Amino acid sequence: MKYISINLYRKVINSALAEGLDKNILKSLPTPINEIDNLDAVPASHFFELHELLDENLNPGFSVRVGQQMKIEDYGLLGLAWKTCSWAGEIFYRSERYFKLLSDTYIFKVEQQADISKVYLLRDANRRGLELSNEATLSASVVVLQALSNSDILPVKVAFKHNAPKDLISYKEAFRCPIAFNQSNNYLTYKTEDLNLPTVKADTSINKFLLERVKEATEGIEMGSDKIVSDIEKLIKDALPSGIPSVTEISEIIGMSNRTLTRRLSEKGFTFRDLIKKKQIEISKFLLRKPNTSIAQVAFETGFSEQSSFNRAFKRWTGKTPVDYRNS
C-alpha cells in the first residue's frame, strides 16, 4: 500500500481550516481528522482524495499555497536531516535515499549542468489529487531551499505535466518565474550556483546523530534504549555551555515526541533530569581536576549562568564545595 506521512496530511488539513474551510466538509474523509493523533501515515489515496476535496471547496491554487506554508520541521526526521546538509541542493540527494520516511510515492532526480540544473519530481499523476500534490511538493521545495540557504533564491522555471488551471495568481506569487504546463515532466529549474549555496549547518555531533536516526528509521530499525541514553548524554554535554537543555529541545533534535523519549529512558531506569545531573557532575568533577580552569568557567560549562548557583548545586551533589573538592 502506498502511504503518506501523517505530518503532511495534518498540515494540509490545518492549512485548509486556516483558510476558512467548513470543518463539516472534512467529515466525508476516509481517514477522519479525529484519528490523526493515533496514526503515523495514511493511505496515499486518502491524501489525494483530501487534495481533491479541498480543490473543490477552496479558492483556486490551494495546493500551491499550502506548499508555501511548509516548514522544515513539518517533514519530521527528514527535515532534521535536511538541516545538516552542506549545500542547498543536497536536500534532493538526501530525498532520493530517505523520502520514504514521508511517502513511498516520491522520487527526486537532479540533472546538474554547469549553469542550470533541473530537479525532477518523477511521479506520474493518474488522478487530480496527485496533480495537486505535485504542485504542493514543488511549491514547498522552493520555500525549503530558501530556508536552508537563508536567501531568497528562486527557480528560473517550473514545469508541470498536467493542464494549466484557469487561475494562476497563487502560482505566480509562489514561483515568481515562468510556469509551463502540459510538459513531459514535472520539474524545477534553478541556477546551479543557487543550488550550491552553503547552508547553516548543525554542529558535527547533531549531524552524525540525525543521519544515524534517519538511516535507522528508513530501514525500520528501532534504536535501543542503551543507545538512546548514550546519544542523549552526548547531546546534553554539547548543549550545556549554552544552558541546561529542556526535554523538548532534545526531543526535537532526535525526532521523537517528549512522551516517547521519556518512555525510552524509563526503560533503562532514567529520567531526563537524571541524565542532566549525571553529565553536570561528570563534567564539573573533570574540570575541577584541572587547576587552570576557573570555578566560573566550570559553572558555565555545566549550564549555570551564575557561579553561586553552581556552588550550591555541587555541594548538594557531592557534599563538598567546588573549592573543597578541588583541594582534596
C-alpha positions as CSV (number, residue, x, y, z in Angstrom):
1,M,0.0,0.0,0.0
2,K,1.3,3.5,-0.9
3,Y,1.4,5.9,2.1
4,I,1.8,9.5,3.1
5,S,3.1,10.7,6.4
6,I,0.5,11.9,8.9
7,N,2.6,15.1,9.2
8,L,1.7,16.1,5.7
9,Y,-1.9,15.1,6.0
10,R,-2.3,17.1,9.2
11,K,-0.5,20.2,7.6
12,V,-2.9,20.2,4.6
13,I,-6.0,20.0,6.8
14,N,-4.8,22.7,9.2
15,S,-3.9,25.0,6.3
16,A,-7.4,24.4,4.8
17,L,-9.1,25.2,8.1
18,A,-7.0,28.4,8.4
19,E,-8.3,29.5,5.0
20,G,-11.8,29.2,6.3
21,L,-12.9,25.7,5.3
22,D,-16.0,24.5,7.0
23,K,-14.9,21.6,9.2
24,N,-18.1,19.7,8.4
25,I,-16.8,19.2,4.8
26,L,-14.0,17.0,6.2
27,K,-16.5,14.5,7.7
28,S,-16.5,12.6,4.4
29,L,-12.8,11.8,4.5
30,P,-12.0,8.1,4.7
31,T,-9.3,9.0,7.3
32,P,-11.2,11.3,9.7
33,I,-9.4,14.1,11.4
34,N,-10.2,12.8,14.9
35,E,-7.9,9.8,14.2
36,I,-4.9,11.8,13.1
37,D,-3.1,11.8,16.5
38,N,-3.2,8.0,16.6
39,L,-1.6,7.4,13.1
40,D,1.8,7.6,11.6
41,A,0.7,7.6,8.0
42,V,-2.4,7.4,5.8
43,P,-3.0,5.6,2.5
44,A,-1.8,7.7,-0.3
45,S,-5.2,7.5,-2.0
46,H,-6.8,9.2,1.1
47,F,-4.2,12.0,0.9
48,F,-5.0,12.6,-2.8
49,E,-8.7,12.5,-2.0
50,L,-8.2,15.2,0.6
51,H,-6.5,17.4,-2.0
52,E,-9.4,16.9,-4.4
53,L,-11.9,17.8,-1.8
54,L,-10.1,21.0,-0.9
55,D,-9.6,21.9,-4.6
56,E,-13.4,21.8,-4.9
57,N,-14.1,23.9,-1.8
58,L,-11.4,26.5,-1.6
59,N,-10.1,29.3,-3.8
60,P,-8.0,28.1,-6.8
61,G,-4.3,27.4,-6.1
62,F,-4.7,26.0,-2.6
63,S,-2.2,23.2,-3.3
64,V,0.5,25.8,-4.2
65,R,-0.4,28.0,-1.1
66,V,-0.1,25.0,1.3
67,G,3.3,24.2,-0.2
68,Q,4.4,27.8,0.6
69,Q,3.4,27.3,4.2
70,M,5.6,24.2,4.7
71,K,8.4,24.4,7.3
72,I,11.4,22.2,7.6
73,E,10.0,20.9,10.9
74,D,6.9,19.7,9.2
75,Y,9.0,16.9,7.5
76,G,9.9,15.2,10.7
77,L,13.2,13.3,10.7
78,L,13.7,14.0,7.0
79,G,13.5,17.7,7.7
80,L,16.0,17.4,10.6
81,A,18.4,15.6,8.2
82,W,18.0,18.4,5.7
83,K,19.2,20.9,8.3
84,T,22.6,19.2,8.3
85,C,23.1,19.5,4.5
86,S,26.2,21.3,3.4
87,W,24.6,23.0,0.4
88,A,21.0,23.8,-0.5
89,G,20.6,21.3,-3.4
90,E,21.8,18.4,-1.2
91,I,18.3,18.1,0.1
92,F,17.3,16.4,-3.2
93,Y,20.1,13.9,-3.0
94,R,19.1,13.0,0.6
95,S,15.5,12.8,-0.5
96,E,16.4,10.2,-3.1
97,R,17.5,8.0,-0.2
98,Y,15.2,9.0,2.6
99,F,12.0,10.4,1.3
100,K,10.2,7.1,2.2
101,L,10.2,8.5,5.7
102,L,7.4,10.7,4.4
103,S,6.0,8.6,1.5
104,D,6.8,5.9,-1.0
105,T,5.2,7.9,-3.8
106,Y,8.0,10.4,-4.4
107,I,11.2,10.2,-6.5
108,F,13.5,13.2,-7.0
109,K,16.3,13.3,-9.5
110,V,18.7,16.1,-10.2
111,E,20.2,16.8,-13.6
112,Q,23.0,19.2,-12.9
113,Q,24.9,21.2,-15.6
114,A,27.4,24.0,-15.3
115,D,24.9,26.9,-15.3
116,I,21.5,25.3,-15.0
117,S,20.1,22.3,-13.0
118,K,16.8,20.6,-13.2
119,V,15.2,18.9,-10.2
120,Y,12.7,16.3,-11.5
121,L,9.7,15.1,-9.5
122,L,9.2,11.7,-11.0
123,R,5.6,11.0,-10.0
124,D,3.0,10.4,-12.7
125,A,-0.5,11.6,-11.9
126,N,-3.4,9.3,-12.6
127,R,-5.9,11.5,-10.7
128,R,-6.4,15.1,-9.9
129,G,-5.3,14.7,-6.3
130,L,-1.9,13.6,-7.5
131,E,-1.5,16.6,-9.8
132,L,-2.4,18.9,-6.8
133,S,0.1,17.1,-4.6
134,N,2.8,17.5,-7.2
135,E,2.1,21.2,-7.2
136,A,2.3,21.4,-3.4
137,T,5.6,19.4,-3.4
138,L,7.4,21.7,-5.9
139,S,6.0,24.8,-4.2
140,A,7.2,23.5,-0.8
141,S,10.7,22.8,-2.4
142,V,11.0,26.5,-3.2
143,V,10.5,27.6,0.4
144,V,12.6,24.8,1.9
145,L,15.6,25.8,-0.3
146,Q,15.1,29.4,0.8
147,A,15.0,28.5,4.5
148,L,18.1,26.2,4.2
149,S,20.2,28.8,2.3
150,N,18.8,31.8,4.2
151,S,18.3,33.5,0.9
152,D,15.5,34.4,-1.5
153,I,16.7,32.1,-4.3
154,L,14.0,31.3,-6.8
155,P,13.7,28.8,-9.7
156,V,14.1,30.2,-13.2
157,K,11.4,27.9,-14.5
158,V,8.8,25.4,-13.2
159,A,7.0,22.8,-15.3
160,F,4.0,20.5,-14.8
161,K,2.8,17.6,-16.8
162,H,-0.9,18.4,-16.3
163,N,-3.1,21.1,-17.8
164,A,-3.0,24.7,-16.7
165,P,-5.6,25.9,-14.2
166,K,-7.9,28.8,-15.0
167,D,-6.5,31.0,-12.2
168,L,-2.7,31.3,-12.0
169,I,-2.5,34.0,-9.3
170,S,-1.3,31.7,-6.5
171,Y,1.2,30.0,-8.8
172,K,2.8,33.3,-9.9
173,E,3.1,34.5,-6.3
174,A,4.7,31.2,-5.2
175,F,7.2,30.6,-8.0
176,R,7.9,34.1,-9.4
177,C,9.2,32.6,-12.6
178,P,7.9,31.3,-15.9
179,I,5.4,28.4,-15.4
180,A,4.8,25.8,-18.1
181,F,2.1,23.2,-18.3
182,N,1.5,20.2,-20.5
183,Q,5.2,19.4,-20.3
184,S,6.9,16.0,-20.5
185,N,8.0,16.1,-16.8
186,N,7.4,17.9,-13.5
187,Y,10.5,19.8,-12.6
188,L,12.1,22.9,-11.1
189,T,14.9,24.6,-12.9
190,Y,17.5,26.5,-10.8
191,K,20.7,28.3,-11.4
192,T,23.3,25.7,-10.4
193,E,25.1,28.3,-8.3
194,D,22.0,28.8,-6.3
195,L,21.6,25.1,-5.5
196,N,25.3,25.1,-4.4
197,L,24.7,27.9,-1.9
198,P,26.0,26.8,1.6
199,T,23.6,26.2,4.4
200,V,23.7,26.9,8.1
201,K,24.9,23.5,9.2
202,A,24.2,21.9,12.6
203,D,27.2,21.0,14.7
204,T,29.1,17.8,14.0
205,S,27.6,15.7,16.8
206,I,24.0,16.6,15.9
207,N,24.7,16.0,12.2
208,K,26.1,12.5,12.9
209,F,23.2,11.7,15.3
210,L,20.5,12.8,12.9
211,L,21.9,10.8,9.9
212,E,22.0,7.7,12.1
213,R,18.4,8.3,13.2
214,V,17.2,8.8,9.6
215,K,19.0,5.6,8.5
216,E,17.5,3.6,11.3
217,A,14.0,4.9,10.6
218,T,14.4,4.3,6.9
219,E,15.5,0.7,7.5
220,G,12.8,0.1,10.1
221,I,15.3,-0.3,12.9
222,E,14.3,0.9,16.4
223,M,17.1,2.4,18.3
224,G,17.8,0.5,21.5
225,S,17.4,2.2,24.9
226,D,21.1,1.9,25.7
227,K,22.0,3.8,22.5
228,I,19.3,6.4,23.2
229,V,20.8,7.0,26.7
230,S,24.4,7.4,25.4
231,D,23.3,9.6,22.5
232,I,21.2,11.9,24.6
233,E,24.1,12.2,27.1
234,K,26.3,13.4,24.2
235,L,23.7,16.0,23.1
236,I,23.3,17.2,26.7
237,K,27.0,17.6,27.0
238,D,27.2,19.7,23.8
239,A,24.2,21.8,24.9
240,L,25.2,22.6,28.5
241,P,27.5,25.5,27.7
242,S,24.5,27.3,26.2
243,G,22.3,26.5,29.2
244,I,20.5,23.5,30.5
245,P,18.5,22.0,27.6
246,S,14.9,21.0,28.0
247,V,13.4,17.6,27.2
248,T,11.5,19.4,24.3
249,E,14.7,20.7,22.8
250,I,16.4,17.3,22.8
251,S,13.2,15.6,21.6
252,E,13.1,17.9,18.6
253,I,16.7,17.2,17.8
254,I,16.3,13.4,17.8
255,G,12.9,13.4,16.1
256,M,10.9,11.9,19.0
257,S,8.0,13.1,21.0
258,N,8.6,14.1,24.6
259,R,6.5,11.1,25.7
260,T,8.4,8.6,23.6
261,L,11.8,9.9,24.8
262,T,10.7,9.8,28.4
263,R,9.4,6.3,28.0
264,R,12.5,5.0,26.3
265,L,14.7,6.5,29.1
266,S,12.4,5.0,31.7
267,E,13.0,1.5,30.2
268,K,16.6,1.9,31.4
269,G,15.6,3.4,34.8
270,F,16.4,7.0,33.9
271,T,14.6,10.3,33.8
272,F,15.8,13.2,31.6
273,R,16.7,15.1,34.7
274,D,18.8,12.2,35.9
275,L,20.9,12.5,32.7
276,I,21.3,16.2,33.0
277,K,22.5,15.9,36.6
278,K,24.8,12.9,35.7
279,K,26.5,14.9,32.9
280,Q,26.8,18.0,35.1
281,I,28.5,16.0,37.8
282,E,30.9,14.3,35.4
283,I,31.9,17.5,33.6
284,S,32.3,19.5,36.8
285,K,34.5,16.9,38.5
286,F,36.6,16.5,35.4
287,L,37.1,20.3,35.0
288,L,37.8,20.8,38.7
289,R,40.7,18.5,38.5
290,K,42.3,21.0,36.1
291,P,43.9,23.7,38.2
292,N,43.9,26.2,35.4
293,T,40.1,26.1,34.9
294,S,38.3,28.7,37.0
295,I,35.2,27.9,39.0
296,A,33.3,30.4,36.9
297,Q,34.3,28.5,33.8
298,V,33.2,25.2,35.3
299,A,29.8,26.7,36.1
300,F,29.4,27.9,32.6
301,E,30.4,24.6,31.0
302,T,27.8,22.8,33.2
303,G,24.9,25.1,32.2
304,F,24.8,27.6,35.1
305,S,24.6,31.3,34.4
306,E,25.9,32.2,37.9
307,Q,28.8,30.7,39.9
308,S,26.8,30.9,43.1
309,S,24.1,28.6,41.7
310,F,26.7,26.1,40.6
311,N,28.4,26.2,44.0
312,R,25.1,25.3,45.8
313,A,24.3,22.6,43.3
314,F,27.8,21.0,43.5
315,K,27.6,21.0,47.3
316,R,24.2,19.3,47.1
317,W,25.6,16.7,44.7
318,T,28.8,15.8,46.4
319,G,28.7,17.2,50.0
320,K,31.6,19.4,49.2
321,T,32.0,22.9,47.7
322,P,33.9,23.1,44.4
323,V,36.9,24.6,46.1
324,D,37.0,21.8,48.7
325,Y,36.6,19.2,46.0
326,R,39.5,20.7,44.1
327,N,41.7,20.9,47.1
328,S,41.0,17.3,48.0
